[in-house]
Amino acid sequence: MQQVEIIVALLTVIGIVGALSQKIKIALPILLAVTGMIISLVPFIPTVHLEPDVVFFIFLPPLLYLDAFNTSWKELKNVAEIVTLQAVGLVLVTVAAVAAAIHAVVPDMPWAVAITLGAIVSPTDAVAASAISKEVQLPKRLMDIIKGESLINDATGLVAYQMAVAATLTGAFSWASAPNRFLYVGFGGIVLGLVLGVFLSRIRTKLEHRPVEIITSLLSPFVVYIAAEHLHVSSVLAVVVAGVYLGWRGPLMHSSKTRLQAVATWETIAYVLNGFSFLLMGLQLRPILETVKSYPPLDLFVWTLTAALAPIAIRFIWSYTVTPLYIGMRRTSNKKPNWKHLFVFSWSGMRGVLSLAAALALPLTCADGQPFPFRNLLIFLTVTVIASTLLLQGLTLPAIVKKFGFEPDADNPDEAAYRARLSLAREAVRRIDELSRAEGVDSDDPNLQKLLNHYLERAIAHVESAGLSDERADYFHRLYNEAITAQRRLLIAMRESDQINEDTFRVLQNELDLEESQIPE
């Protein structure tokens, strides 16, 4: 019963902080992590432990899958060269740089342990990057690189982590087998994700029962993750590849009603999982602080500063000095990257709950029965790295982006959407006219005229809205909203006066909801 009460309490906190986040315009992960830290320091609050297995199995697969599902493979392909460079090259360099830095200030720390810390904090967090991207307006290509990097670099970091932990446990490390192991884990995850993505898409296409379709959708990332774990390939890459493939095939797998319901279900689940992951991460502060009381405060300060600054510094150095990065960006873009793009890219390397889960998952003992060296310190330093990137970078990034004043992309998404809507309306009119002529339907048939008028009115509406000034567009937008609000008030009144039953009310309410969802914000 106590666990149920804790879950309800955490959900309440997530709801309150979520509402506050919308008001003060601070990214939800940052606010939840800070809230968790504050709560954890309250003496009478019971300690809430974050189990690594929960993160690796419950939180990670669906959140990675959803981000990948909403990512176009074409967008990833356009930045694949740079994303690969970041997700492999930068991660490995970060592992080495952080290991060297922490080994320099903690000379008693074995190299294998120092490399373990580097591997833990090397990957950026996909969840944090996705959430914070909603609060800032970056050039689309730059945002694609940041999100693509954070989706894939977890795999590199986890492989390096596994190798470093194994070296610490056994006291031996095979450099000869490392490249083969890395290739097997990486490419194996990609192949498995693609194979299972094709398999799941065929199954989900044949399903015709809406609840079963949505349940299958929710199970998809877990199926892929478990299969990858059993085959000892990258579960992260497998889930990401399957998610991207299923996202691309999504329009062919579900009906419109199923898709609307599935989107709403996934949005709710993702919001709750995001909330729990960052809130629980913040709640680990007090128990982690208690484990490092034995270290001298000055030494602890130096180690903390080193661990926090090293990943940030190496990301800046890498971004501004590595020639292949510049070459890759020039090959796929007509516009040369300027220092503002590189600065924002360097400043966007937030770490998150995956790093903490990896630290908490460190073994307690080595193969010889001795305690895992510096385990408590590694966990503490991981928390400082996460906190520094989330608070320092996450809080200041929106202000920096606003200060830089990035020029809007040449391709205006609103203009592209207008042209696409107009083309769709024209195609509907053309097809209706073609079929009616072929089947000899009277052109004056009222049902035919009604259908044609529906699409003609939509086309005219798009043309007129495109030519409106901002003031006039706002005016008609308000009229549209008021019309739906008036209909909604009347519908509620009809239900309360027993003019319609509950089933009819819900059908009409859903129609109004769908109509309102089409109004541009």
C-alpha positions in Angstrom: 0.0 0.0 0.0 2.9 2.4 0.8 4.3 1.9 -2.8 0.9 2.8 -4.2 0.8 5.9 -2.1 4.2 6.9 -3.2 3.3 6.5 -6.9 0.1 8.6 -6.4 2.2 11.3 -4.7 4.8 11.3 -7.5 2.0 11.5 -10.1 0.6 14.5 -8.2 3.9 16.2 -8.2 4.4 15.6 -11.9 1.0 17.1 -12.6 1.6 20.2 -10.5 5.1 20.7 -11.9 3.9 20.1 -15.4 1.3 22.9 -15.1 4.0 25.2 -13.5 6.4 24.4 -16.4 3.8 25.7 -18.9 3.4 28.9 -17.0 7.0 29.8 -16.4 8.3 28.4 -19.7 11.0 26.1 -18.2 11.5 22.7 -19.8 9.7 20.0 -17.7 12.8 17.7 -17.3 14.8 20.5 -15.6 11.9 21.6 -13.3 11.2 18.0 -12.3 14.8 17.2 -11.6 15.1 20.3 -9.4 11.9 19.5 -7.7 13.1 16.0 -7.0 16.3 17.3 -5.5 14.5 19.7 -3.2 12.1 17.0 -2.0 14.9 14.6 -1.4 16.5 17.0 1.1 13.4 17.3 3.2 14.2 15.2 6.3 10.9 13.4 6.9 10.4 12.4 3.2 11.1 8.7 2.8 13.9 7.7 0.4 12.7 6.7 -3.0 15.2 4.4 -4.8 15.6 4.4 -8.6 16.2 0.9 -9.7 18.5 0.6 -12.8 16.4 -2.2 -14.3 13.3 -0.1 -14.2 15.1 2.6 -16.3 16.7 0.2 -18.7 13.5 -1.8 -19.3 10.4 0.4 -18.3 11.5 3.9 -19.2 14.2 3.7 -21.9 12.5 1.5 -24.6 9.2 3.4 -25.0 10.8 6.9 -24.7 13.5 6.1 -27.3 10.9 4.4 -29.5 8.5 7.3 -29.4 11.3 9.8 -30.3 12.4 7.6 -33.1 8.8 7.0 -34.3 8.4 10.7 -34.8 11.7 11.1 -36.6 11.8 10.9 -40.4 14.4 8.5 -41.8 14.9 11.0 -44.6 15.8 13.7 -42.0 18.2 11.3 -40.3 19.7 10.3 -43.7 20.4 14.0 -44.5 22.5 14.4 -41.3 23.7 10.8 -41.1 27.4 11.6 -41.6 27.5 14.2 -38.9 25.3 12.2 -36.5 27.6 9.2 -36.9 30.6 11.3 -36.3 29.0 12.7 -33.1 27.5 9.4 -31.9 30.7 7.4 -32.3 33.6 9.7 -32.6 32.6 12.3 -30.0 31.4 9.7 -27.5 34.7 7.8 -27.6 36.7 11.0 -27.4 34.6 12.1 -24.4 35.1 8.7 -22.7 38.9 9.1 -23.1 39.0 12.8 -22.1 36.8 12.4 -19.0 38.8 9.4 -17.9 42.1 11.3 -18.3 40.7 14.3 -16.4 39.3 12.4 -13.5 42.4 10.1 -13.3 44.6 13.2 -13.1 42.8 14.6 -10.0 42.1 11.2 -8.4 45.4 9.4 -9.0 44.4 6.4 -6.9 41.5 5.6 -9.3 42.4 2.8 -11.7 42.2 3.6 -15.4 39.4 1.0 -15.9 37.3 2.8 -13.3 38.0 6.2 -14.8 37.0 4.9 -18.2 33.8 3.6 -16.7 32.9 7.1 -15.5 33.8 8.5 -19.0 31.5 5.9 -20.6 28.6 6.7 -18.2 28.6 10.4 -18.9 29.6 10.4 -22.5 26.1 10.0 -24.2 23.7 12.9 -24.4 20.1 12.3 -23.3 17.5 11.9 -26.1 14.6 12.7 -23.7 16.1 15.9 -22.4 17.1 17.0 -25.9 13.5 16.3 -27.2 11.9 18.1 -24.3 14.2 21.2 -24.3 13.9 21.5 -28.1 10.2 22.3 -27.6 11.2 25.4 -25.7 13.6 26.8 -28.3 13.5 27.6 -32.0 16.6 26.3 -33.7 17.3 25.9 -37.4 15.8 22.6 -38.4 19.0 21.0 -39.6 20.8 21.9 -36.4 17.9 20.4 -34.4 17.9 17.3 -36.5 21.6 16.7 -35.7 21.1 17.3 -32.0 18.2 14.9 -31.8 19.7 12.3 -34.1 23.0 12.3 -32.1 21.1 11.8 -28.8 19.1 8.9 -30.2 22.1 6.9 -31.3 25.0 7.8 -29.1 23.5 5.9 -26.1 24.6 2.7 -27.9 28.2 3.7 -28.2 28.3 4.8 -24.6 26.7 1.6 -23.3 29.1 -0.6 -25.2 32.1 1.4 -23.8 30.5 1.1 -20.4 30.1 -2.7 -20.6 33.7 -3.1 -21.7 35.1 -0.8 -18.9 33.0 -2.5 -16.2 34.2 -5.9 -17.4 37.8 -4.8 -17.3 37.3 -3.5 -13.8 35.7 -6.7 -12.6 38.3 -9.0 -14.1 41.3 -6.8 -14.1 41.9 -7.5 -17.8 40.9 -5.8 -21.0 41.4 -7.2 -24.6 42.1 -4.4 -27.0 42.1 -7.0 -29.9 38.5 -8.0 -29.3 37.1 -4.5 -28.7 36.6 -3.4 -32.3 34.9 -6.7 -33.3 32.7 -6.5 -30.2 31.7 -3.0 -31.0 30.9 -3.8 -34.6 28.8 -6.9 -33.6 26.8 -5.0 -31.0 26.3 -1.9 -33.3 25.5 -3.5 -36.6 23.7 -6.4 -34.9 21.3 -3.9 -33.3 20.7 -2.1 -36.5 19.9 -5.3 -38.4 17.7 -6.7 -35.7 15.8 -3.5 -35.4 15.1 -3.4 -39.1 14.0 -7.1 -39.2 11.7 -6.7 -36.2 10.4 -3.4 -37.6 9.3 -5.1 -40.8 7.9 -8.1 -38.9 5.9 -5.9 -36.5 4.6 -3.6 -39.3 3.2 -6.6 -41.1 1.4 -7.9 -37.9 0.1 -4.5 -37.0 -1.2 -3.9 -40.6 -3.4 -7.0 -40.3 -4.9 -6.1 -37.0 -8.5 -4.7 -37.2 -9.4 -4.4 -33.5 -8.5 -0.9 -32.2 -7.6 -1.8 -28.5 -5.5 -4.7 -29.7 -3.8 -2.5 -32.3 -2.9 0.0 -29.6 -1.7 -2.7 -27.1 0.5 -4.1 -29.9 1.9 -0.6 -30.5 2.7 -0.2 -26.8 4.4 -3.6 -26.7 6.5 -3.0 -29.8 9.5 -1.3 -28.2 9.6 -3.9 -25.4 9.6 -6.8 -27.9 12.5 -5.3 -29.8 14.4 -4.4 -26.6 14.1 -7.9 -25.1 15.1 -9.6 -28.3 18.2 -7.4 -28.6 19.2 -8.1 -25.0 18.9 -11.9 -25.5 21.1 -11.7 -28.7 23.6 -9.3 -26.9 23.4 -6.6 -29.5 22.6 -2.9 -29.0 19.1 -2.7 -27.6 19.2 1.1 -28.0 20.0 0.9 -31.8 17.5 -1.9 -32.3 14.7 0.1 -30.7 15.6 3.3 -32.6 15.8 1.6 -36.0 12.5 -0.2 -35.4 10.9 3.0 -34.2 12.0 5.0 -37.3 10.9 2.2 -39.6 7.5 1.8 -38.0 7.0 5.6 -37.9 7.6 5.7 -41.6 5.1 2.8 -42.2 2.6 4.3 -39.7 0.2 5.8 -42.2 -0.3 2.4 -43.8 -0.7 0.4 -40.6 -3.7 2.1 -38.9 -7.0 3.6 -39.6 -7.5 7.3 -38.8 -9.6 6.6 -35.7 -6.9 4.1 -34.4 -4.2 6.6 -35.1 -5.9 9.4 -33.2 -6.5 7.2 -30.2 -2.9 5.8 -30.3 -1.4 9.2 -30.5 -3.3 10.4 -27.5 -2.4 7.2 -25.6 1.3 7.5 -26.4 1.4 11.2 -25.5 0.0 10.5 -22.1 2.3 7.5 -21.4 5.4 9.4 -22.6 4.5 12.4 -20.4 4.1 10.2 -17.3 7.3 8.2 -18.1 9.3 11.4 -18.7 8.0 12.8 -15.5 8.8 9.8 -13.4 12.3 9.4 -14.8 13.5 13.0 -14.1 11.6 13.3 -10.8 13.1 10.0 -9.6 16.5 11.1 -10.8 16.3 14.2 -8.6 15.1 12.2 -5.6 18.4 10.3 -5.6 20.3 13.3 -4.3 20.1 12.8 -0.6 21.0 9.0 -0.5 23.9 9.7 -3.0 25.2 12.6 -0.9 25.3 10.4 2.2 27.6 7.9 0.4 30.4 10.5 -0.1 30.6 12.0 3.4 33.9 10.3 4.1 35.8 12.2 1.3 37.5 15.5 2.1 35.3 18.4 1.1 38.0 20.2 -0.9 39.0 17.1 -2.8 35.3 16.4 -3.5 34.9 19.9 -4.8 37.8 19.5 -7.2 36.7 16.1 -8.4 33.1 17.4 -8.9 34.3 20.4 -10.9 36.5 18.3 -13.1 33.8 15.7 -13.8 31.2 18.4 -14.6 33.4 20.6 -16.8 35.3 17.9 -18.8 32.3 16.7 -20.9 31.3 20.3 -21.7 34.9 21.4 -22.6 35.6 18.4 -24.9 32.3 19.0 -26.7 33.3 22.6 -27.5 36.8 21.6 -28.5 35.5 18.8 -30.7 32.9 21.0 -32.4 35.3 23.8 -33.2 38.4 21.8 -34.2 37.4 18.5 -35.9 37.7 19.1 -39.6 35.3 16.2 -40.7 32.5 18.0 -38.9 32.9 21.1 -41.0 33.3 19.0 -44.1 30.2 17.0 -43.4 28.1 20.1 -42.8 29.4 21.8 -46.0 28.6 18.7 -48.1 24.9 18.7 -47.2 24.3 22.4 -46.7 24.7 25.4 -48.9 25.2 27.6 -45.9 28.5 27.5 -44.0 28.0 26.8 -40.3 28.9 29.9 -38.2 30.1 30.2 -34.7 26.6 30.6 -33.3 25.5 27.3 -34.7 28.6 25.6 -33.3 28.2 27.2 -29.9 24.5 26.2 -29.6 25.4 22.7 -30.8 28.2 22.5 -28.2 25.9 23.8 -25.4 23.1 21.3 -26.2 24.8 18.2 -24.7 22.5 17.6 -21.8 22.9 14.3 -19.9 20.0 12.5 -18.3 18.5 9.5 -16.6 20.3 6.9 -18.7 23.6 8.0 -17.3 22.3 7.8 -13.7 20.8 4.3 -14.4 24.2 3.1 -15.7 26.0 4.5 -12.6 23.4 2.8 -10.3 23.8 -0.4 -12.2 27.5 -0.7 -11.3 28.2 -4.1 -9.6 28.8 -4.1 -5.9 31.8 -6.4 -6.0 34.5 -7.5 -8.4 35.3 -11.1 -9.5 37.7 -11.5 -6.5 35.0 -10.5 -4.1 36.5 -7.1 -3.4 34.1 -4.0 -3.5 33.8 -2.3 -6.9 36.4 0.5 -6.7 35.1 4.0 -6.1 31.5 2.9 -6.8 29.9 5.6 -4.6 32.1 8.3 -6.0 31.2 7.4 -9.5 27.5 7.6 -8.8 28.0 11.0 -7.1 30.1 12.4 -9.9 27.5 11.2 -12.4 24.8 13.1 -10.6 26.9 16.3 -10.6 27.4 15.9 -14.4 23.7 15.4 -15.0 22.7 18.3 -12.7 25.3 20.7 -14.2 24.2 20.0 -17.8 20.5 20.1 -17.1 20.6 23.3 -14.9 23.5 25.2 -16.4 22.9 24.4 -20.1 19.3 23.6 -20.1 18.2 26.8 -18.3 20.4 29.1 -20.3 19.9 27.5 -23.7 16.6 29.3 -24.5 18.1 32.7 -23.6 21.2 32.0 -25.7 19.1 31.0 -28.7 17.0 34.1 -28.3 20.0 36.3 -28.0 21.6 34.8 -31.2 18.4 35.5 -33.2 18.7 32.7 -35.7 17.3 33.4 -39.1 14.2 31.3 -40.0 14.7 28.4 -42.3 14.3 29.1 -46.0 11.6 26.5 -46.2 8.7 27.9 -44.2 6.7 24.9 -42.8 3.5 27.0 -42.7 3.8 27.8 -46.4 4.6 24.2 -47.3 1.6 23.0 -45.3 -0.6 25.6 -47.1 0.5 24.3 -50.5 0.1 20.7 -49.5 -3.5 21.3 -48.2 -4.4 23.1 -51.4 -3.0 20.2 -53.5 -5.0 17.7 -51.4 -8.2 19.6 -51.8 -7.7 19.8 -55.6 -6.9 16.1 -55.9 -10.1 15.2 -54.0 -12.2 17.4 -56.3 -10.4 15.9 -59.4 -11.0 12.3 -58.2 -14.6 12.8 -57.3 -15.3 14.4 -60.7 -13.4 11.6 -62.5 -15.4 8.8 -60.8 -18.8 10.5 -61.1 -18.3 11.0 -64.8 -17.1 7.4 -65.3 -20.1 6.0 -63.4 -22.6 8.3 -65.0 -23.7 10.2 -61.9 -25.8 13.2 -62.6 -23.7 16.3 -62.1 -26.7 18.0 -60.4 -27.1 15.3 -57.8 -27.3 17.1 -54.5 -25.1 14.5 -52.7 -22.4 14.9 -55.3 -22.7 18.7 -55.1 -22.4 18.5 -51.4 -19.3 16.5 -51.5 -17.7 18.7 -54.2 -18.6 21.8 -52.3 -17.0 20.4 -49.1 -13.6 20.2 -50.8 -14.0 23.4 -52.8 -14.7 25.3 -49.7 -11.6 23.8 -48.0 -9.5 24.9 -51.0 -11.0 28.4 -50.9 -10.4 28.6 -47.2 -6.8 27.8 -47.6 -6.3 30.3 -50.3 -8.0 33.1 -48.3 -6.2 32.3 -45.1 -2.8 32.4 -46.9 -3.5 36.0 -48.0 -4.8 37.4 -44.7 -2.8 39.8 -42.6 -1.9 38.6 -39.1 -4.6 40.8 -37.6 -7.3 39.5 -39.9 -6.1 36.0 -39.5 -6.3 36.3 -35.7 -9.9 37.7 -36.0 -11.2 34.8 -38.1 -9.3 32.4 -35.9 -11.2 33.8 -32.9 -14.5 33.5 -34.8 -13.8 29.9 -35.6 -13.0 29.2 -31.9 -16.1 31.0 -30.7 -18.3 29.1 -33.2 -17.0 25.8 -31.8 -17.3 27.0 -28.2 -21.0 28.0 -28.8 -21.7 24.6 -30.4 -20.1 22.9 -27.4 -22.3 24.9 -24.9 -25.4 24.0 -26.9 -24.4 20.4 -27.0 -23.9 20.3 -23.2 -27.3 22.0 -22.7 -29.0 19.4 -25.0 -27.5 16.6 -22.9 -28.6 18.2 -19.6 -32.1 18.7 -20.9 -32.3 15.1 -22.1 -32.7 16.1 -25.8 -29.9 13.6 -26.6 -28.6 10.6 -24.8 -25.0 10.0 -23.6 -23.9 8.0 -26.6 -25.1 10.7 -29.0 -23.5 13.4 -26.9 -20.1 11.6 -27.0 -20.3 11.1 -30.8 -21.0 14.8 -31.4 -18.5 15.9 -28.9 -15.8 13.8 -30.7 -16.8 15.5 -34.0 -16.3 18.9 -32.4 -13.0 17.8 -30.9 -11.8 16.7 -34.3 -12.9 19.9 -35.9 -11.3 22.0 -33.2 -8.0 20.1 -33.5 -7.8 21.2 -37.2 -7.7 24.9 -36.2 -4.1 26.1 -36.5 -2.7 27.4 -33.2 
